[in-house]
Amino acid sequence: MNREKLRVMILRSLQEQGFRRRNGLIVPPSTSDKDHLRSLHSTAVEHKVIRSAPRLRGHEDKFLEHIASGDSFDPARIRPSLVEVLPDSENELLFRYVALHWAIPVSSGYGRRIRFLVMDEHHEKLIGVIGLGDPVFNLAVRDSWIGWNKEAHRTHLRNVMDAFVLGAVPPYSYLLCGKLVAMLVSSREVREAFNRKYRSRRSLIRRQLTDGRLALVTTMSALGRSSVYNRLRFEDRLVFQSLGYSRGSGEFHFSNGLYGAIFEYADRYCDATAKKSRWGVGFRNRREVIRKTLAKIGLSTELLYHGIQREVFAVPLAQNTREFLRGETSRLKLYNSSTQDLFAWFRTRWLLPRASWDTRYKEFDPSSYRLWGTGTHNA
């Protein structure tokens, strides 16, 4: 594809999504209304559903067997457990299928990655999913909250992960189980699974042995301010701490069928950053591909800043998480709450009170969760 044709395609696509251009920047429609925010993401979400169809559509009936019918389960008998998702497994396909229902396009995570299904052992149904991946290298509100200097940042970023997907599926979501899934990120089981997977592994670039200690999980709200994470407590501890808002950058607005053309152009005309065989010879990530292509075709790289801010949260896994990440101590005073500890608190605090007066969950039909065929897409 030639330079001018790609320019026109990008500008037209941004306009069709509702963005306006002003002084080389893009300005989104009103971001105060969550329905408007969903509509901005909808094109990228639908494109991801379409691209996933060849691999997942034929398994959809099997996936729906894991989704509970609202009239067939008893909230008082829910019993959650964490199941680690292994590569190339049926659970991995189920994880990918569920992630297609999110209101914003879910990435696959970067670098290190560990994923879980949150299962209801009693009803043998899926409650929700947790996906952790490598955090972004620089995130101003996170780095300021920790108090990182350059060396501590380089040394201890390996002790941080980011939740790239986190939430409950219906009918459990009607009973506030999104809060339960969020709380489980702080569980002992997640921390131990991370340790088993990454202890004594040698980092790809710096060739250092990693210690497998997870001290902090970060995440961002899907749409502006989060009603799930804010004020979420376990006993007297605030599990999710709000750090402020991101600047509003990303690449979802280039993920609606344009990215293939952008990558093809970058591969042909742009120089990749990673040029050493130890850690690869290609582009580092999608953002680099888009940034270099924009510059090459005469568009501002500021187009990566879509202006849709997301609330950033930190989940410290120890009493002294920040001191550890700053290199002031080598010993973590870890919280030791298990999945069952967290669920017991959630059950009394949120689940049973909600189930006593909100009976919408009883009306949920798993067929409405269907992405393809005669069902509807519940993003």
C-alpha positions in Angstrom: 0.0 0.0 0.0 1.3 3.4 -0.9 1.9 6.3 1.6 -1.0 8.5 0.5 -3.6 5.8 0.4 -2.7 4.7 3.9 -2.9 8.3 5.2 -6.4 8.7 3.8 -7.5 5.3 5.2 -6.3 6.2 8.7 -7.8 9.7 8.7 -11.1 8.4 7.4 -11.2 5.6 10.0 -10.7 8.0 12.8 -13.4 10.3 11.6 -15.9 7.3 11.2 -15.1 6.3 14.8 -16.2 9.8 16.0 -12.8 11.5 16.5 -12.2 15.0 15.3 -8.8 16.5 14.4 -7.5 19.7 15.9 -4.0 21.0 15.5 -2.6 17.7 14.5 -4.3 15.9 17.5 -7.4 13.9 17.7 -10.3 14.8 20.0 -12.8 12.1 21.0 -16.5 12.7 21.5 -17.6 13.3 25.1 -15.9 10.9 27.4 -18.2 11.6 30.4 -20.8 9.1 29.2 -19.9 5.4 29.4 -22.2 4.6 26.5 -20.2 7.0 24.3 -17.0 5.3 25.5 -18.3 1.9 24.6 -19.3 3.1 21.1 -15.8 4.4 20.5 -14.4 1.0 21.3 -17.1 -1.0 19.5 -15.5 -1.0 16.1 -12.2 -2.5 17.5 -14.2 -5.0 19.6 -16.3 -6.2 16.7 -13.2 -6.5 14.5 -11.6 -8.7 17.1 -14.7 -10.9 17.2 -14.6 -11.3 13.5 -10.9 -12.1 13.4 -11.4 -14.7 16.2 -14.2 -16.5 14.5 -12.2 -19.0 12.4 -10.5 -20.3 15.6 -13.3 -20.1 18.1 -16.7 -20.2 16.4 -16.8 -23.9 16.0 -16.3 -24.4 19.8 -19.0 -21.9 20.9 -21.6 -24.5 21.9 -18.9 -26.1 24.1 -17.9 -22.8 25.6 -21.6 -22.0 26.5 -21.7 -25.2 28.6 -19.5 -23.3 31.1 -21.9 -20.4 31.4 -24.5 -20.8 34.1 -28.2 -20.4 33.6 -29.6 -18.0 36.0 -32.5 -20.2 37.1 -30.3 -23.2 37.8 -27.8 -22.0 40.4 -28.0 -21.0 44.1 -25.9 -18.0 45.1 -25.6 -19.3 48.6 -23.7 -22.4 47.3 -21.1 -20.7 45.1 -17.6 -22.1 45.9 -14.9 -20.4 43.8 -11.5 -21.8 42.9 -8.7 -20.6 40.6 -7.6 -22.7 37.7 -4.4 -21.7 35.9 -4.8 -21.6 32.1 -2.2 -23.6 30.3 -1.0 -22.9 26.8 -2.7 -24.8 23.9 -5.5 -26.1 26.2 -9.3 -26.1 26.0 -9.2 -23.6 28.9 -7.1 -21.3 26.9 -9.7 -21.3 24.1 -12.4 -20.6 26.7 -10.4 -17.7 28.2 -10.0 -16.2 24.7 -13.7 -16.6 24.0 -14.8 -14.9 27.3 -12.4 -12.0 26.7 -14.2 -11.2 23.4 -17.2 -10.1 25.5 -15.4 -7.2 27.1 -16.5 -3.6 26.3 -13.0 -2.7 25.2 -10.7 -4.8 23.0 -8.6 -7.1 25.3 -4.9 -7.5 24.4 -3.2 -10.9 24.7 -0.8 -9.4 27.3 2.9 -8.8 26.7 6.0 -10.8 27.7 5.4 -12.8 30.8 1.8 -14.0 31.1 -0.2 -15.9 33.6 -4.0 -16.5 33.3 -6.7 -18.0 35.4 -10.3 -19.1 35.1 -12.3 -18.5 38.3 -14.6 -21.5 38.5 -17.6 -22.2 40.7 -16.8 -25.7 42.0 -20.3 -26.4 43.2 -22.1 -25.5 40.1 -19.2 -26.4 37.7 -19.6 -23.1 35.9 -17.3 -20.2 35.1 -17.4 -17.1 37.4 -14.8 -15.0 35.6 -11.3 -14.6 34.3 -8.0 -13.1 35.4 -5.1 -12.3 33.0 -1.8 -10.9 34.1 1.0 -9.7 31.8 4.1 -7.6 31.8 3.5 -4.0 32.8 4.3 -1.1 30.6 7.8 0.2 31.2 6.8 3.7 32.0 3.6 4.7 33.7 3.8 8.1 35.4 1.2 7.7 38.1 2.5 4.2 39.1 6.1 5.2 39.1 5.4 8.4 41.1 3.3 6.4 43.7 6.1 3.9 44.1 8.8 6.6 44.3 11.1 4.9 41.8 14.5 6.1 40.8 16.1 4.8 37.6 18.0 1.9 39.1 15.2 0.6 41.3 12.8 0.8 38.4 15.1 -1.3 36.2 15.6 -3.8 39.0 12.1 -4.3 40.4 9.8 -3.9 37.4 10.1 -7.7 37.2 8.2 -7.8 40.5 5.2 -6.1 39.0 2.5 -7.5 36.7 -0.5 -5.8 35.1 -4.0 -7.2 34.9 -5.0 -6.9 31.3 -8.3 -8.6 31.8 -10.2 -8.9 35.0 -13.9 -9.6 35.6 -16.9 -11.8 36.0 -19.3 -13.3 33.4 -23.1 -13.3 33.7 -25.1 -14.4 35.7 -22.4 -14.0 38.4 -21.7 -10.4 37.3 -25.3 -9.5 38.4 -24.3 -10.6 41.9 -21.2 -8.3 42.0 -18.8 -11.1 41.4 -16.7 -8.7 39.4 -15.6 -7.5 42.8 -14.8 -11.1 43.9 -12.6 -11.7 40.8 -10.9 -8.4 41.4 -10.1 -9.3 45.0 -8.7 -12.7 44.0 -5.9 -10.9 42.2 -4.5 -10.3 45.7 -4.8 -13.9 46.7 -2.0 -16.2 47.9 -2.8 -18.6 45.1 -2.1 -16.0 42.4 1.2 -15.0 44.0 2.3 -18.7 44.4 1.4 -19.6 40.8 3.5 -16.7 39.6 6.4 -17.8 41.8 6.2 -21.4 40.5 6.2 -20.2 36.9 8.9 -17.5 37.1 11.2 -18.3 40.0 14.8 -18.8 38.8 14.1 -17.9 35.2 16.6 -15.8 33.4 15.3 -12.5 32.0 15.5 -12.4 28.2 17.3 -9.0 27.8 19.4 -8.5 31.0 20.0 -12.3 31.5 19.4 -12.0 35.2 17.8 -14.7 37.3 14.4 -13.6 38.4 13.3 -14.2 42.0 9.7 -15.0 41.2 8.3 -12.6 43.8 5.2 -10.8 42.8 4.9 -7.6 44.9 2.4 -5.5 43.0 -0.4 -5.9 40.4 -1.7 -2.8 38.5 -4.7 -2.5 36.3 -6.8 0.2 34.6 -10.6 0.7 34.5 -12.3 -0.2 31.3 -14.3 3.0 31.0 -13.3 6.1 33.0 -13.9 5.9 36.7 -14.3 2.3 38.0 -17.3 1.4 40.2 -15.9 -2.1 40.8 -12.4 -1.2 42.1 -13.0 2.0 44.0 -13.3 1.5 47.8 -12.9 -2.3 47.4 -11.8 -3.6 50.8 -10.9 -6.9 52.4 -11.6 -6.4 56.1 -9.8 -3.2 57.0 -7.4 -3.2 54.0 -8.0 -1.2 50.8 -7.3 -3.8 48.1 -7.3 -1.5 45.1 -5.6 1.9 45.5 -6.5 4.6 42.9 -3.4 6.3 41.6 -5.0 8.7 39.2 -5.7 8.6 35.5 -3.7 7.7 32.4 -3.0 10.3 29.8 -5.1 8.4 27.3 -2.8 6.7 24.9 -3.1 3.3 23.1 -3.9 1.7 19.8 -7.4 0.5 20.0 -8.5 3.1 17.4 -6.1 1.5 14.9 -7.4 -2.1 15.6 -10.5 -2.0 13.4 -9.0 -3.6 10.3 -6.3 -0.9 9.7 -3.6 -2.6 11.7 -2.8 -5.2 9.1 -2.1 -2.4 6.5 -0.1 -0.4 9.0 2.1 -3.4 9.9 2.6 -4.2 6.3 3.8 -0.7 5.6 6.0 -0.6 8.7 7.6 -4.0 7.8 8.5 -2.7 4.4 9.6 0.9 5.1 10.4 1.3 8.8 13.3 0.2 11.0 12.5 -2.0 14.0 14.0 -1.1 17.3 14.9 -4.6 18.4 17.9 -5.7 16.3 19.7 -8.1 18.6 19.1 -11.8 18.2 19.0 -12.3 22.0 15.6 -10.7 22.3 14.4 -10.6 18.8 14.8 -8.6 15.6 11.4 -7.2 15.1 9.2 -4.4 16.4 8.7 -4.4 20.2 5.0 -4.1 20.1 2.0 -2.8 18.2 2.5 0.7 19.5 6.0 0.9 18.0 4.6 -0.3 14.6 1.9 2.4 14.6 4.2 5.2 15.9 6.8 4.6 13.2 4.3 4.2 10.4 2.5 7.5 11.4 5.8 9.3 11.3 6.8 7.8 8.0 3.6 8.8 6.3 3.6 12.4 7.6 1.0 12.1 10.4 1.7 13.1 14.0 2.6 10.3 16.4 0.4 12.2 18.8 -2.5 10.4 17.1 -1.7 7.5 19.5 -3.1 9.8 22.3 -6.8 9.2 21.9 -7.7 11.2 25.0 -9.8 8.6 26.7 -8.4 8.5 30.2 -8.6 5.3 32.3 -8.3 5.1 36.1 -5.1 3.4 37.2 -5.1 1.2 40.3 -2.4 -0.5 42.3 -2.9 -3.8 44.3 -0.1 -4.1 46.8 0.5 -7.7 47.8 2.6 -6.8 50.8 2.5 -4.3 53.7 5.8 -2.9 52.4 5.4 -3.2 48.7 6.6 0.3 47.9 9.7 0.0 50.1 10.6 -3.3 48.5 10.1 -1.9 45.0 12.3 1.1 45.8 15.1 -1.3 47.0 14.9 -0.2 50.6 14.3 -3.7 51.9 14.8 -7.2 50.4 12.1 -8.8 52.5 8.4 -8.6 51.6 5.9 -8.6 54.4 3.3 -10.4 52.3 -0.4 -10.5 52.8 -1.5 -14.1 53.1 -5.2 -14.1 52.2 -6.3 -17.3 50.4 -9.1 -17.5 47.8 -11.4 -18.9 50.5 -10.5 -16.1 52.9 -11.4 -13.5 50.3 -14.5 -15.2 49.3 -15.8 -15.6 52.8 -15.6 -11.8 53.2 -17.1 -11.2 49.8 -20.0 -13.6 50.4 -21.1 -11.8 53.6 -20.3 -8.3 52.5 -21.7 -8.3 48.9 -23.0 -11.6 47.5 -25.7 -12.6 49.9 -27.1 -9.1 50.5 -27.3 -8.5 46.7 -28.9 -11.9 46.0 -31.6 -11.2 48.6 -33.0 -8.3 46.7 -31.7 -8.3 43.1 -33.1 -11.3 41.3 -32.1 -10.3 37.7 -29.6 -13.2 37.7 -32.5 -15.7 37.6 -33.5 -14.4 34.2 -30.1 -14.9 32.5 -30.1 -17.3 29.5 -26.7 -18.5 28.4 -27.8 -18.3 24.8 -27.8 -14.5 25.1 -24.0 -14.8 25.6 -23.5 -16.2 22.1 -21.3 -14.2 19.8 -22.1 -16.0 16.5 -25.3 -17.4 15.1 -28.7 -16.3 16.4 -27.5 -15.0 19.8 -26.6 -11.4 20.7 -23.2 -10.0 21.5 -23.1 -8.9 25.1 -20.0 -6.7 25.3 
